[in-house]
């Protein structure tokens, strides 16, 4: 491609007249390519992700499809940024060629090498960014915990990850410092609820109520597709100082990991109240008539400290349980 002297206006006009078609052609190619790249990347990425996830009729098929969409959106966003940067670089190189300044590139290469040696942490950020995207540790829209920060991923670049926490604060975390990433919204989450009941509770009856409430919630149209399993009793947990712990568990869509346990607790509390089953609490009797020696053990936190050594309603400031 012929060059021209920047101070020669007539030469510039002649150059543009001679090369206007090539300039217009490549300009249109760049613009059209930029416009078509995002949907193309989207289709290819989704197809690859779905192929990797399998086509079985398991209960996670729909969730894997949603994960593919999120990964595609993340890759699209990054590709868009890279394309914009590439167009700027290409335009810069064309200008250098037009003004016969290509030797400047050699000098820029030396400067770039010096910056690379001086900014090894920045190079590490970019390398870790590539690994995060290739491995698919998290995507835009996921709720993650990295570098002591927990929140929703708003942006992923090769250098940093932008996270907005529950208070609305935006954190920018360099990819190079991310050694452990916890993704709280990958495919599904566990619904874990602990219920503590007094020792004199009929455990089989309480278990049946838990199972009934879990099935009713699972069959509720409002929660259809959000619960992957009907919540049920997983095991009888520790025997604490105020009662026995019932461990309830199940699986729920990751986006409902916070709402689902609260809704289950609300329904279970109403069912327990209707069935006359109590929730263990401090200040209540924790062992009934079956206590050794026929005595009644009282939670120590129920007793207020007074000069007589007992609650105010006992004669002389004290009370014995028998």
VMD Tcl script that draws the C-alpha trace (Angstrom):
set ca {
  {0.00 0.00 0.00}
  {1.53 3.34 -0.98}
  {2.30 5.86 1.74}
  {2.19 9.61 1.77}
  {3.68 12.59 3.53}
  {1.25 13.80 6.25}
  {2.08 17.41 5.36}
  {1.13 16.82 1.72}
  {-2.62 17.50 1.61}
  {-2.82 16.86 -2.12}
  {-1.07 13.53 -1.62}
  {-3.56 12.61 1.10}
  {-6.51 13.38 -1.16}
  {-4.97 11.37 -3.97}
  {-4.30 8.48 -1.61}
  {-7.92 8.40 -0.39}
  {-9.24 8.56 -3.97}
  {-7.06 5.65 -4.97}
  {-7.85 3.46 -1.95}
  {-11.36 4.48 -0.87}
  {-12.88 1.18 -1.96}
  {-10.42 -0.95 0.03}
  {-10.82 1.27 3.11}
  {-14.63 1.14 2.88}
  {-14.61 -2.62 2.25}
  {-12.47 -3.49 5.26}
  {-14.37 -1.03 7.43}
  {-17.66 -2.75 6.57}
  {-16.08 -6.17 7.16}
  {-14.95 -5.14 10.65}
  {-18.34 -3.68 11.57}
  {-20.35 -6.64 10.25}
  {-17.96 -9.12 11.85}
  {-18.30 -7.33 15.18}
  {-22.11 -7.41 14.92}
  {-22.26 -11.10 14.03}
  {-19.64 -12.35 16.46}
  {-21.77 -12.24 19.64}
  {-24.71 -14.36 18.41}
  {-22.29 -16.77 16.73}
  {-20.29 -17.19 19.94}
  {-23.58 -17.62 21.82}
  {-24.80 -20.46 19.61}
  {-21.45 -22.25 19.54}
  {-20.90 -21.95 23.29}
  {-24.40 -23.14 24.19}
  {-24.06 -26.13 21.83}
  {-20.69 -27.09 23.31}
  {-21.94 -26.72 26.89}
  {-25.05 -28.79 26.25}
  {-23.01 -31.51 24.56}
  {-20.63 -31.60 27.52}
  {-23.55 -31.76 29.97}
  {-25.26 -34.67 28.24}
  {-28.81 -35.08 26.99}
  {-30.16 -37.47 29.63}
  {-33.61 -37.07 31.10}
  {-32.30 -36.39 34.60}
  {-33.74 -33.71 36.85}
  {-30.75 -31.45 36.19}
  {-31.12 -31.22 32.41}
  {-32.97 -27.90 32.53}
  {-30.49 -26.51 35.05}
  {-27.55 -27.50 32.85}
  {-29.20 -25.67 29.95}
  {-29.47 -22.57 32.14}
  {-25.79 -22.92 33.06}
  {-24.94 -23.08 29.35}
  {-26.85 -19.84 28.77}
  {-24.97 -18.11 31.59}
  {-21.60 -19.29 30.33}
  {-22.47 -18.17 26.82}
  {-23.44 -14.72 28.12}
  {-20.15 -14.48 30.02}
  {-18.08 -15.49 26.99}
  {-20.06 -13.13 24.75}
  {-19.36 -10.21 27.05}
  {-15.63 -10.97 27.04}
  {-15.50 -11.51 23.27}
  {-17.27 -8.20 22.74}
  {-14.60 -6.42 24.76}
  {-11.81 -8.24 22.93}
  {-13.33 -7.38 19.55}
  {-13.55 -3.70 20.45}
  {-9.93 -3.78 21.55}
  {-8.88 -5.61 18.38}
  {-10.63 -3.06 16.17}
  {-8.83 -0.24 17.95}
  {-5.48 -2.01 17.51}
  {-6.15 -2.70 13.82}
  {-7.16 0.91 13.22}
  {-3.98 2.05 15.00}
  {-1.83 -0.22 12.81}
  {-3.55 1.05 9.67}
  {-2.76 4.62 10.70}
  {0.85 3.66 11.30}
  {1.00 2.09 7.83}
  {-0.62 5.10 6.21}
  {1.86 7.48 7.76}
  {4.83 5.14 7.23}
  {5.39 4.79 10.99}
  {5.62 0.99 11.21}
  {9.16 1.17 12.69}
  {7.49 2.64 15.78}
  {6.04 -0.84 16.47}
  {9.54 -2.12 17.29}
  {9.92 0.56 19.93}
  {6.46 -0.24 21.31}
  {7.47 -3.90 21.57}
  {10.45 -2.99 23.75}
  {8.22 -0.85 25.99}
  {5.68 -3.68 26.24}
  {8.40 -6.15 27.23}
  {9.61 -3.79 29.96}
  {6.07 -3.34 31.29}
  {5.59 -7.12 31.32}
  {8.72 -7.64 33.42}
  {7.80 -4.84 35.83}
  {4.16 -5.86 36.17}
  {4.31 -9.59 36.79}
  {1.23 -9.36 39.03}
  {-0.74 -7.95 36.10}
  {0.42 -10.81 33.90}
  {-0.72 -13.24 36.62}
  {-4.14 -11.54 36.66}
  {-4.57 -12.19 32.95}
  {-3.38 -15.79 33.17}
  {-5.78 -16.52 36.04}
  {-8.57 -14.79 34.13}
  {-8.04 -17.17 31.22}
  {-8.12 -20.18 33.56}
  {-11.31 -18.95 35.27}
  {-13.09 -18.67 31.93}
  {-11.74 -21.94 30.50}
  {-12.57 -23.92 33.64}
  {-15.93 -22.21 34.08}
  {-15.50 -21.60 37.82}
  {-18.27 -18.99 37.79}
  {-20.25 -16.88 35.35}
  {-22.00 -13.54 35.27}
  {-25.04 -13.71 37.54}
  {-23.60 -16.37 39.88}
  {-23.43 -15.76 43.63}
  {-19.86 -16.50 44.70}
  {-17.40 -16.04 47.54}
  {-13.81 -15.14 46.56}
  {-11.04 -13.24 48.28}
  {-13.13 -12.60 51.39}
  {-15.96 -11.09 49.31}
  {-19.37 -12.67 48.73}
  {-21.90 -11.42 46.22}
  {-23.29 -11.54 42.69}
  {-20.88 -11.53 39.73}
  {-21.54 -8.48 37.56}
  {-18.53 -8.57 35.26}
  {-15.68 -10.91 34.38}
  {-12.67 -9.71 32.44}
  {-9.26 -11.27 31.93}
  {-7.87 -9.02 34.68}
  {-10.59 -8.73 37.32}
  {-13.92 -9.97 38.63}
  {-16.52 -7.40 39.68}
  {-18.83 -8.47 42.52}
  {-21.80 -6.68 44.13}
  {-22.44 -7.86 47.70}
  {-25.73 -8.03 49.59}
  {-25.40 -4.39 50.74}
  {-25.00 -3.16 47.17}
  {-21.28 -2.44 47.50}
  {-19.30 -3.19 44.34}
  {-15.97 -4.99 44.79}
  {-13.28 -5.37 42.12}
  {-11.15 -8.46 42.79}
  {-7.96 -9.06 40.81}
  {-8.03 -12.52 39.24}
  {-4.44 -13.13 40.32}
  {-5.38 -13.20 44.03}
  {-8.21 -15.72 43.56}
  {-7.01 -19.09 44.84}
  {-10.31 -20.46 46.15}
  {-13.69 -19.63 44.63}
  {-16.96 -20.85 46.12}
  {-19.93 -20.86 43.73}
  {-23.19 -20.85 45.69}
  {-25.42 -20.99 42.60}
  {-24.03 -23.85 40.48}
  {-26.92 -26.00 39.21}
  {-28.62 -26.63 42.56}
  {-28.30 -25.96 46.27}
  {-29.13 -27.93 49.36}
  {-32.18 -27.15 51.46}
  {-30.98 -27.73 55.02}
  {-33.27 -27.02 57.98}
  {-32.62 -28.00 61.61}
  {-35.65 -28.40 63.88}
  {-35.15 -28.90 67.62}
  {-38.02 -30.60 69.47}
  {-38.33 -31.45 73.19}
  {-37.21 -34.89 74.36}
  {-40.76 -36.02 75.14}
  {-41.83 -35.51 71.49}
  {-43.01 -38.52 69.50}
  {-40.23 -38.56 66.88}
  {-42.16 -40.82 64.49}
  {-45.11 -38.44 64.57}
  {-42.87 -35.42 64.04}
  {-41.16 -37.22 61.16}
  {-44.51 -37.90 59.50}
  {-45.46 -34.22 59.78}
  {-42.12 -33.18 58.25}
  {-42.63 -35.58 55.34}
  {-46.20 -34.37 54.76}
  {-45.18 -30.71 54.75}
  {-42.32 -31.50 52.35}
  {-44.62 -33.31 49.91}
  {-47.23 -30.53 50.06}
  {-44.60 -27.90 49.32}
  {-43.13 -30.01 46.51}
  {-46.58 -30.41 44.92}
  {-47.47 -26.73 45.33}
  {-47.68 -25.12 41.83}
  {-45.87 -22.08 43.20}
  {-42.84 -24.24 43.95}
  {-43.15 -26.61 40.99}
  {-39.76 -26.86 39.32}
  {-38.07 -24.88 42.06}
  {-37.77 -27.80 44.47}
  {-35.85 -30.71 42.97}
  {-36.64 -33.01 45.91}
  {-39.41 -33.04 48.50}
  {-37.83 -31.95 51.82}
  {-37.67 -34.90 54.22}
  {-36.03 -36.02 57.43}
  {-32.44 -36.97 56.67}
  {-31.47 -38.12 60.14}
  {-31.95 -37.49 63.84}
  {-29.19 -35.11 64.85}
  {-27.41 -34.30 68.10}
  {-29.08 -34.55 71.50}
  {-28.66 -31.02 72.82}
  {-29.32 -29.36 76.15}
  {-32.88 -28.37 75.22}
  {-33.98 -31.16 72.88}
  {-33.25 -33.42 69.95}
  {-32.37 -32.02 66.51}
  {-34.18 -33.22 63.42}
  {-32.10 -32.75 60.26}
  {-34.30 -31.97 57.25}
  {-32.82 -31.83 53.76}
  {-33.55 -31.71 50.05}
  {-32.43 -30.04 46.83}
  {-33.60 -26.73 45.40}
  {-32.76 -24.60 42.41}
  {-29.71 -22.53 43.24}
  {-31.55 -19.23 42.87}
  {-34.02 -20.30 45.60}
  {-31.44 -21.45 48.13}
  {-32.39 -18.66 50.55}
  {-36.14 -18.42 50.01}
  {-36.96 -22.14 50.07}
  {-35.71 -22.91 53.63}
  {-37.64 -19.94 55.00}
  {-40.85 -21.03 53.28}
  {-40.41 -24.59 54.55}
  {-39.88 -23.37 58.12}
  {-43.05 -21.28 57.89}
  {-45.10 -24.23 56.69}
  {-43.57 -26.64 59.21}
  {-44.22 -24.28 62.12}
  {-47.89 -24.00 61.16}
  {-48.16 -27.80 60.82}
  {-46.48 -28.40 64.19}
  {-48.82 -25.92 65.86}
  {-51.83 -27.64 64.28}
  {-50.60 -31.06 65.47}
  {-49.70 -29.85 68.95}
  {-45.98 -30.52 68.48}
  {-43.77 -28.04 70.32}
  {-40.49 -26.52 69.23}
  {-37.84 -26.79 71.94}
  {-36.86 -23.47 73.44}
  {-34.82 -22.21 76.31}
  {-36.79 -21.54 79.45}
  {-38.96 -24.60 78.90}
  {-38.94 -28.02 80.53}
  {-36.58 -30.23 78.53}
  {-37.16 -33.61 80.22}
  {-40.58 -34.77 81.35}
  {-41.86 -37.42 83.71}
  {-39.43 -40.00 82.39}
  {-36.48 -38.22 83.98}
  {-34.33 -40.37 86.30}
  {-35.82 -40.56 89.78}
  {-39.14 -39.16 88.62}
  {-37.85 -35.57 88.72}
  {-38.36 -32.81 86.20}
  {-35.22 -31.20 84.83}
  {-35.55 -27.52 84.02}
  {-33.41 -25.60 81.58}
  {-31.10 -23.50 83.80}
  {-31.69 -20.45 81.58}
  {-35.32 -20.49 82.76}
  {-34.27 -19.60 86.28}
  {-33.66 -15.96 87.13}
  {-31.06 -15.25 89.75}
  {-32.52 -13.73 92.95}
  {-31.24 -13.47 96.54}
  {-33.26 -16.56 97.48}
  {-31.72 -18.58 94.67}
  {-34.84 -19.06 92.48}
  {-37.49 -17.30 90.38}
  {-39.58 -14.58 92.05}
  {-42.77 -16.63 92.20}
  {-41.30 -19.26 94.54}
  {-41.72 -18.76 98.33}
  {-38.55 -17.35 99.80}
  {-37.17 -16.72 96.34}
  {-36.57 -20.38 95.51}
  {-38.39 -23.30 93.90}
  {-37.72 -26.99 93.68}
  {-38.80 -29.17 90.78}
  {-40.17 -32.54 91.73}
}
mol new
graphics top color blue
foreach p $ca { graphics top sphere $p radius 0.5 }
foreach p [lrange $ca 0 end-1] q [lrange $ca 1 end] { graphics top cylinder $p $q radius 0.2 }
display resetview
